[in-house]
Amino acid sequence: LTHGPDEVWVTIPEGLRREEIAERFIEAFGLTSNQANIFGVEFLGETEGKEGFLFPETYLFPKTAPASLVAQKLIQTFDVKVDEKIKKDIEKTEYSQDVLVTLASIIERETLSSAERPVVAGILIKRAENGWPLQVDATLQYAIASQDCEGKAECNWWPLLSGESFETNSLYNTYK
């Protein structure tokens, strides 16, 4: 009662970038600037290549939890949630789990409601199977923010697109 809880609940909604997830924990843990920098660098290092595999959920962590523990828990939760039935369903497709997680991440960011998701998924799969560009705004926003926000503590991770945005040189630019 005199000093507050030693643990905090942190909610990670669907569709956040790794950087945004790190910011959620930094804020929830009440880290100082120096602590925040250390946590952010460690978290991004631990989660490199794991975007989409950091399960969106509400977690309870001690305020002193290191970034490595946080990253490990988010990844482990994904592994638990993707059970044997889901793995067997994935095996029945022509796609790998990595490709499907990437596609799901794109769809999550691109759509506003669960009703839109199957429609957008069908459009994207049809485009991919026909060798057409996916042309997804969310991937272009991801590309631009990855370039513009690198090394910044605070940034607009989902910038509005303009005409020149579509010329961005990036592997994530699905218009090219």
Secondary structure as UniProt FT lines:
FT   STRAND          7..11
FT   TURN            14..15
FT   HELIX           18..29
FT   HELIX           33..46
FT   TURN            47..49
FT   TURN            51..52
FT   STRAND          58..62
FT   TURN            63..64
FT   HELIX           67..81
FT   HELIX           84..91
FT   HELIX           97..110
FT   TURN            114..115
FT   HELIX           116..129
FT   TURN            130..131
FT   HELIX           137..148
FT   TURN            150..151
FT   HELIX           163..167
FT   TURN            171..172
FT   TURN            174..175
//
